[in-house]
Amino acid sequence: MTTITPEQIQAIQEIEATICERGSESLSQALGGDVRLHSPLVVNGKTLDCLSEFSSNAVVLQFQFDDGTPQFAVLSTDLAAAIASVGAEAPVEIDPEDLEPVKPKMQAVVAALADGMASALGTPIVPSGFQVTVGSLEFPDNFSDTAELLRVQLAVSGDVNGSLTWLIHPYTVTQLFPATASPTQEHPETKQAKADLEVLLDVPLTISVELGRVTMKVQEVIDLGAGSIIEIDKAAGEPIDILVNGRLVARGEVVVVEDNFGVRVTEILSPKDRVLSLGDAA
């Protein structure tokens, strides 16, 4: 079952100011008035609670982003009528039997939410599949796989006053914030790779530190004795090599820890560098 993680909620909270700022600009420009989105509240919302809360007298805007999963913006009929009246010559009333007059203004609301998200994430987002209905909130069958939705509550002020509720399926949240995906969304191959790694965690490895190397002839080695000096290929102050099972993986500097020599790691080789060093370190 898809779930929403605290990290995902935090990720949206960190960009909520940008969403509101850009969304307000977009909506005001589209309506030709002053309509501001602000005071966002981002929480986990129970799917059943949302259905119960918006069981009547609601204007429901359904749309989707690139992932194809429906999203919903829900507002009262009074707020929808007020938004539809911004810039109009006369007040507009919501007629459930004929929503064409208010449809462009409601599309502007959805476009504002998309513009705000796109500006915050730095990526183009174009909403599609727009529908507007009046009455109770109803979810499609593919919403039955989750008990929670991401609920973004927005205050609306300026030429109008009210609140708007934006309901986002966890799958869409995961697509927008892939780095904060829930562990339950891991690909089966990823889970298997982690399981395979855990089997190896207790395997002992030999770590050695190499100060330097030098190539000598057999005769030069035979001539070595106490007091002999061997000049290696490292300059003073140059990082020393750290090897795991004879393979170079890092570099560091010599330190003294309670009368013992130690090595402070200063550089971890990238996977590419480690591959290139296999022949030299072997």
Backbone hydrogen bonds in HBPLUS format (Angstrom, degrees):
<---DONOR---> <-ACCEPTOR-->    atom                        ^
c    i                          cat <-CA-CA->   ^        H-A-AA   ^      H-
h    n   atom  resd res      DA  || num        DHA   H-A  angle D-A-AA Bond
n    s   type  num  typ     dist DA aas  dist angle  dist       angle   num
A0008-GLN N   A0005-THR O   3.08 MM   3  5.25 125.7  2.39 100.4 113.5     1
A0009-ILE N   A0005-THR O   3.22 MM   4  6.63 158.0  2.27 151.2 156.7     2
A0010-GLN N   A0006-PRO O   2.92 MM   4  6.14 160.4  1.96 149.9 155.3     3
A0011-ALA N   A0007-GLU O   2.93 MM   4  6.10 148.7  2.03 140.1 148.8     4
A0012-ILE N   A0008-GLN O   3.19 MM   4  6.52 150.8  2.28 146.6 152.5     5
A0013-GLN N   A0009-ILE O   2.94 MM   4  6.21 157.2  1.99 148.9 156.2     6
A0014-GLU N   A0010-GLN O   2.96 MM   4  6.15 144.2  2.09 147.8 156.2     7
A0015-ILE N   A0012-ILE O   3.07 MM   3  5.35 144.6  2.20 104.7 114.8     8
A0016-GLU N   A0012-ILE O   2.97 MM   4  5.89 110.1  2.47 146.0 163.9     9
A0019-ILE N   A0015-ILE O   3.06 MM   4  6.38 159.1  2.10 154.2 160.7    10
A0020-CYS N   A0016-GLU O   3.00 MM   4  6.20 164.2  2.03 150.6 153.6    11
A0021-GLU N   A0017-ALA O   2.94 MM   4  6.11 162.0  1.97 147.6 153.2    12
A0022-ARG N   A0018-THR O   2.96 MM   4  6.01 173.7  1.97 154.7 156.0    13
A0023-GLY N   A0019-ILE O   2.85 MM   4  5.72 152.0  1.93 141.1 150.6    14
A0024-SER N   A0020-CYS O   2.86 MM   4  5.86 153.5  1.93 143.6 149.8    15
A0025-GLU N   A0021-GLU O   3.17 MM   4  6.44 159.1  2.21 145.6 150.9    16
A0026-SER N   A0022-ARG O   3.01 MM   4  6.21 165.1  2.03 152.2 156.0    17
A0027-LEU N   A0023-GLY O   2.93 MM   4  6.05 163.4  1.96 148.9 153.5    18
A0028-SER N   A0024-SER O   2.92 MM   4  5.94 166.9  1.93 150.4 154.6    19
A0029-GLN N   A0025-GLU O   3.05 MM   4  6.10 160.0  2.09 145.2 151.0    20
A0030-ALA N   A0026-SER O   3.00 MM   4  6.15 157.0  2.06 144.4 151.0    21
A0031-LEU N   A0027-LEU O   2.94 MM   4  6.06 154.5  2.00 150.6 156.9    22
A0032-GLY N   A0028-SER O   2.85 MM   4  5.70 132.2  2.08 140.0 151.6    23
A0033-GLY N   A0028-SER O   3.20 MM   5  5.16 150.0  2.30 137.2 143.8    24
A0159-ASP N   A0034-ASP O   2.65 MM 125  5.48 161.8  1.68 173.1 171.0    25
A0036-ARG N   A0157-SER O   2.87 MM 121  5.29 170.8  1.88 146.0 148.9    26
A0157-SER N   A0036-ARG O   3.01 MM 121  5.29 155.7  2.07 142.8 150.6    27
A0038-HIS N   A0155-ALA O   2.99 MM 117  5.27 155.6  2.05 144.3 149.6    28
A0155-ALA N   A0038-HIS O   2.88 MM 117  5.27 158.2  1.93 170.0 163.9    29
A0041-LEU N   A0153-GLN O   2.88 MM 112  4.97 140.8  2.03 136.7 148.0    30
A0153-GLN N   A0041-LEU O   2.87 MM 112  4.97 167.5  1.88 144.1 145.5    31
A0043-VAL N   A0151-ARG O   2.98 MM 108  5.38 164.9  2.01 153.8 158.4    32
A0151-ARG N   A0043-VAL O   2.86 MM 108  5.38 169.8  1.87 171.7 171.0    33
A0045-GLY N   A0149-LEU O   2.73 MM 104  5.09 166.5  1.75 163.7 164.5    34
A0149-LEU N   A0045-GLY O   2.73 MM 104  5.09 151.6  1.81 148.6 158.5    35
A0050-CYS N   A0046-LYS O   3.04 MM   4  6.35 153.6  2.11 154.0 160.7    36
A0047-THR N   A0147-ALA O   2.89 MM 100  5.33 170.9  1.90 129.4 132.1    37
A0051-LEU N   A0047-THR O   3.16 MM   4  6.49 157.5  2.22 148.1 153.9    38
A0052-SER N   A0048-LEU O   3.01 MM   4  6.24 152.5  2.09 144.5 152.0    39
A0053-GLU N   A0049-ASP O   2.84 MM   4  6.01 157.3  1.89 149.8 156.1    40
A0054-PHE N   A0050-CYS O   3.06 MM   4  6.16 164.8  2.08 151.6 154.5    41
A0137-LEU N   A0054-PHE O   2.74 MM  83  5.52 166.0  1.76 173.5 177.2    42
A0058-ALA N   A0135-GLY O   3.08 MM  77  5.16 144.6  2.21 131.7 142.1    43
A0135-GLY N   A0058-ALA O   2.82 MM  77  5.16 162.2  1.85 152.4 158.5    44
A0059-VAL N   A0075-LEU O   2.77 MM  16  5.38 173.3  1.77 175.2 175.7    45
A0075-LEU N   A0059-VAL O   3.12 MM  16  5.38 159.9  2.16 146.6 152.9    46
A0060-VAL N   A0133-THR O   2.87 MM  73  5.30 159.5  1.91 150.2 156.4    47
A0133-THR N   A0060-VAL O   3.01 MM  73  5.30 155.4  2.08 145.2 153.1    48
A0061-LEU N   A0073-ALA O   2.84 MM  12  5.02 164.9  1.86 152.8 157.0    49
A0073-ALA N   A0061-LEU O   2.88 MM  12  5.02 154.7  1.94 142.2 150.7    50
A0062-GLN N   A0131-GLN O   2.85 MM  69  5.07 163.8  1.87 148.0 153.2    51
A0131-GLN N   A0062-GLN O   2.86 MM  69  5.07 141.7  2.01 146.3 150.8    52
A0063-PHE N   A0071-GLN O   3.10 MM   8  5.39 155.9  2.16 138.8 144.0    53
A0071-GLN N   A0063-PHE O   2.68 MM   8  5.39 152.1  1.76 161.7 164.6    54
A0064-GLN N   A0128-SER O   2.96 MM  64  5.45 134.5  2.18 149.1 156.4    55
A0128-SER N   A0064-GLN O   2.95 MM  64  5.45 150.8  2.04 147.9 156.7    56
A0068-GLY N   A0065-PHE O   3.19 MM   3  5.89 164.1  2.21 120.5 125.2    57
A0072-PHE N   A0167-LEU O   3.10 MM  95  5.13 165.3  2.13 146.6 150.4    58
A0167-LEU N   A0072-PHE O   2.73 MM  95  5.13 169.8  1.74 160.7 164.3    59
A0074-VAL N   A0165-THR O   2.76 MM  91  5.12 163.0  1.79 149.2 154.7    60
A0165-THR N   A0074-VAL O   2.93 MM  91  5.12 171.7  1.94 152.5 155.3    61
A0080-ALA N   A0076-SER O   2.97 MM   4  6.20 165.5  1.99 152.0 156.5    62
A0081-ALA N   A0077-THR O   2.89 MM   4  6.00 154.5  1.95 143.5 150.2    63
A0082-ALA N   A0078-ASP O   2.97 MM   4  6.19 152.5  2.05 143.2 151.0    64
A0083-ILE N   A0079-LEU O   2.89 MM   4  6.16 159.3  1.93 155.2 160.3    65
A0084-ALA N   A0080-ALA O   2.93 MM   4  6.10 158.8  1.98 145.5 151.8    66
A0085-SER N   A0081-ALA O   2.98 MM   4  6.11 129.1  2.24 136.4 149.5    67
A0085-SER N   A0082-ALA O   3.17 MM   3  5.03 132.2  2.41  90.7 103.8    68
A0086-VAL N   A0083-ILE O   3.19 MM   3  5.37 150.3  2.29 103.0 111.4    69
A0088-ALA N   A0085-SER O   2.98 MM   3  5.06 164.2  2.00 121.9 124.6    70
A0098-ASP N   A0095-ASP O   2.89 MM   3  5.34 151.3  1.97 116.6 125.4    71
A0102-VAL N   A0099-LEU O   3.13 MM   3  5.56 133.4  2.36 109.5 121.1    72
A0103-LYS N   A0099-LEU O   2.98 MM   4  5.95 126.7  2.27 149.7 165.3    73
A0103-LYS N   A0100-GLU O   3.34 MM   3  5.04 141.2  2.50  93.7 104.4    74
A0106-MET N   A0102-VAL O   3.05 MM   4  6.31 154.7  2.11 155.5 163.5    75
A0107-GLN N   A0103-LYS O   2.86 MM   4  6.10 152.5  1.94 154.2 162.3    76
A0108-ALA N   A0104-PRO O   3.04 MM   4  6.29 139.1  2.21 136.5 147.2    77
A0109-VAL N   A0105-LYS O   3.25 MM   4  6.64 139.0  2.43 136.5 146.0    78
A0109-VAL N   A0106-MET O   3.10 MM   3  5.11 125.2  2.42  93.8 107.5    79
A0110-VAL N   A0106-MET O   3.23 MM   4  6.66 157.9  2.28 148.5 152.7    80
A0111-ALA N   A0107-GLN O   2.86 MM   4  6.10 160.5  1.90 149.8 155.9    81
A0112-ALA N   A0108-ALA O   2.94 MM   4  6.06 145.3  2.06 138.8 147.7    82
A0113-LEU N   A0109-VAL O   3.15 MM   4  6.52 152.9  2.23 147.0 153.2    83
A0114-ALA N   A0110-VAL O   3.03 MM   4  6.36 161.5  2.07 152.9 157.9    84
A0115-ASP N   A0111-ALA O   2.80 MM   4  5.99 158.1  1.84 147.9 154.5    85
A0116-GLY N   A0112-ALA O   2.92 MM   4  6.07 157.0  1.97 145.5 151.7    86
A0117-MET N   A0113-LEU O   3.05 MM   4  6.28 160.7  2.08 148.1 152.7    87
A0118-ALA N   A0114-ALA O   2.83 MM   4  5.98 161.4  1.86 151.7 157.6    88
A0119-SER N   A0115-ASP O   2.90 MM   4  6.01 159.3  1.94 148.3 153.5    89
A0120-ALA N   A0116-GLY O   3.07 MM   4  6.22 154.9  2.13 142.9 149.7    90
A0121-LEU N   A0117-MET O   2.96 MM   4  6.11 153.1  2.03 149.7 156.5    91
A0122-GLY N   A0118-ALA O   2.77 MM   4  5.63 126.2  2.06 140.0 153.3    92
A0123-THR N   A0118-ALA O   3.21 MM   5  5.19 143.2  2.35 135.8 142.9    93
A0143-PHE N   A0140-PRO O   3.09 MM   3  5.78 162.3  2.12 121.2 124.6    94
A0144-SER N   A0141-ASP O   3.05 MM   3  5.72 166.2  2.07 123.9 126.2    95
A0150-LEU N   A0168-ILE O   2.87 MM  18  5.04 165.3  1.89 161.7 156.7    96
A0168-ILE N   A0150-LEU O   2.91 MM  18  5.04 163.4  1.94 147.4 152.8    97
A0152-VAL N   A0166-TRP O   2.86 MM  14  4.97 168.0  1.87 151.0 155.0    98
A0166-TRP N   A0152-VAL O   2.85 MM  14  4.97 168.6  1.87 144.1 148.0    99
A0154-LEU N   A0164-LEU O   2.82 MM  10  5.16 174.3  1.83 164.1 165.8   100
A0164-LEU N   A0154-LEU O   2.78 MM  10  5.16 162.2  1.81 154.9 161.1   101
A0156-VAL N   A0162-GLY O   2.87 MM   6  5.18 166.3  1.89 143.4 139.4   102
A0162-GLY N   A0156-VAL O   3.00 MM   6  5.18 138.4  2.17 151.5 147.5   103
A0172-THR N   A0169-HIS O   3.00 MM   3  5.48 124.5  2.31 112.8 125.4   104
A0173-VAL N   A0169-HIS O   3.23 MM   4  6.63 155.5  2.29 149.2 156.5   105
A0174-THR N   A0170-PRO O   2.92 MM   4  6.21 155.8  1.98 151.8 157.7   106
A0175-GLN N   A0171-TYR O   3.04 MM   4  6.36 147.1  2.16 142.9 151.8   107
A0176-LEU N   A0172-THR O   2.94 MM   4  6.22 149.5  2.03 149.0 157.3   108
A0177-PHE N   A0173-VAL O   2.83 MM   4  5.96 147.1  1.94 149.0 158.6   109
A0180-THR N   A0177-PHE O   3.05 MM   3  5.63 156.4  2.11 116.2 123.5   110
A0181-ALA N   A0178-PRO O   3.29 MM   3  5.21 155.1  2.36 112.5 109.5   111
A0185-GLN N   A0182-SER O   2.83 MM   3  5.50 165.9  1.85 123.7 128.5   112
A0186-GLU N   A0183-PRO O   3.16 MM   3  5.46 167.9  2.17 114.5 116.1   113
A0190-THR N   A0187-HIS O   2.89 MM   3  5.22 125.6  2.19 108.4 123.0   114
A0191-LYS N   A0187-HIS O   3.13 MM   4  6.55 156.9  2.18 156.6 163.3   115
A0192-GLN N   A0188-PRO O   3.04 MM   4  6.27 155.4  2.10 146.8 153.3   116
A0193-ALA N   A0189-GLU O   2.97 MM   4  6.17 151.8  2.05 141.9 149.4   117
A0194-LYS N   A0190-THR O   3.06 MM   4  6.36 155.9  2.12 150.5 156.1   118
A0195-ALA N   A0191-LYS O   3.01 MM   4  6.27 155.3  2.08 145.7 152.9   119
A0196-ASP N   A0192-GLN O   2.87 MM   4  6.13 154.9  1.94 149.4 156.1   120
A0197-LEU N   A0193-ALA O   3.01 MM   4  6.25 150.4  2.09 142.8 150.7   121
A0198-GLU N   A0194-LYS O   3.02 MM   4  6.30 153.6  2.09 148.5 154.9   122
A0200-LEU N   A0197-LEU O   2.90 MM   3  5.33 140.4  2.06 109.3 120.5   123
A0201-LEU N   A0198-GLU O   3.34 MM   3  5.24 157.8  2.40  99.6 105.9   124
A0203-VAL N   A0200-LEU O   3.06 MM   3  5.41 166.9  2.07 117.9 121.6   125
A0245-ASN N   A0206-THR O   2.74 MM  39  5.15 170.3  1.75 159.1 160.1   126
A0208-SER N   A0243-LEU O   2.89 MM  35  5.22 160.0  1.93 147.6 154.4   127
A0243-LEU N   A0208-SER O   2.81 MM  35  5.22 175.1  1.81 163.0 164.4   128
A0210-GLU N   A0241-ASP O   2.88 MM  31  5.15 164.0  1.91 148.0 153.3   129
A0241-ASP N   A0210-GLU O   3.15 MM  31  5.15 150.4  2.24 157.2 150.4   130
A0233-ASP N   A0213-ARG O   3.02 MM  20  5.70 143.0  2.16 142.6 152.3   131
A0220-GLU N   A0217-LYS O   3.02 MM   3  5.23 120.2  2.39 100.9 115.8   132
A0221-VAL N   A0217-LYS O   3.10 MM   4  6.49 150.5  2.19 152.6 161.1   133
A0222-ILE N   A0218-VAL O   2.99 MM   4  6.29 155.1  2.05 151.4 158.4   134
A0223-ASP N   A0219-GLN O   3.02 MM   4  6.22 144.9  2.15 141.6 150.7   135
A0224-LEU N   A0221-VAL O   3.18 MM   3  5.36 159.2  2.23 104.2 110.5   136
A0228-SER N   A0225-GLY O   2.95 MM   3  5.51 160.8  1.99 139.7 140.4   137
A0238-GLU N   A0235-ALA O   3.07 MM   3  5.51 161.1  2.11 135.3 135.9   138
A0240-ILE N   A0252-GLY O   2.90 MM  12  5.46 157.2  1.96 148.6 152.0   139
A0252-GLY N   A0240-ILE O   3.00 MM  12  5.46 152.7  2.08 144.9 153.2   140
A0242-ILE N   A0250-ALA O   2.87 MM   8  5.10 157.9  1.92 149.9 142.6   141
A0249-VAL N   A0242-ILE O   3.08 MM   7  6.19 173.4  2.08 164.7 165.0   142
A0250-ALA N   A0242-ILE O   3.37 MM   8  5.10 157.8  2.42 144.5 143.0   143
A0244-VAL N   A0247-ARG O   2.82 MM   3  5.18 157.0  1.88 146.4 145.2   144
A0247-ARG N   A0244-VAL O   3.01 MM   3  5.18 160.7  2.05 108.6 114.9   145
A0269-LEU N   A0249-VAL O   3.00 MM  20  5.51 160.4  2.04 135.4 140.3   146
A0251-ARG N   A0267-GLU O   2.88 MM  16  5.16 154.3  1.94 145.8 150.8   147
A0266-THR N   A0251-ARG O   2.93 MM  15  5.96 162.0  1.96 138.9 144.9   148
A0267-GLU N   A0251-ARG O   3.11 MM  16  5.16 144.6  2.24 152.3 143.7   149
A0253-GLU N   A0264-ARG O   2.96 MM  11  5.32 147.8  2.06 137.4 146.3   150
A0264-ARG N   A0253-GLU O   2.83 MM  11  5.32 164.4  1.86 160.7 160.7   151
A0255-VAL N   A0262-GLY O   2.85 MM   7  5.02 165.3  1.87 130.6 132.9   152
A0262-GLY N   A0255-VAL O   2.68 MM   7  5.02 151.9  1.75 154.1 150.7   153
A0257-VAL N   A0260-ASN O   2.59 MM   3  5.06 162.7  1.62 160.3 162.4   154
A0260-ASN N   A0257-VAL O   2.97 MM   3  5.06 152.1  2.05 106.4 115.3   155
A0273-ASP N   A0270-SER O   3.01 MM   3  5.18 111.5  2.50 102.5 118.3   156
A0274-ARG N   A0270-SER O   2.93 MM   4  6.21 154.6  2.00 158.5 166.7   157
A0275-VAL N   A0271-PRO O   3.12 MM   4  6.35 153.0  2.19 144.2 150.3   158
A0276-LEU N   A0272-LYS O   3.06 MM   4  6.38 157.8  2.11 148.1 154.3   159
A0277-SER N   A0273-ASP O   2.94 MM   4  6.11 133.5  2.17 140.4 152.5   160
A0278-LEU N   A0275-VAL O   3.25 MM   3  5.40 162.2  2.28 105.1 110.5   161
A0281-ALA N   A0277-SER O   2.89 MM   4  5.97 159.4  1.93 163.5 168.5   162
A0282-ALA N   A0278-LEU O   3.12 MM   4  5.96 136.0  2.32 142.5 151.0   163
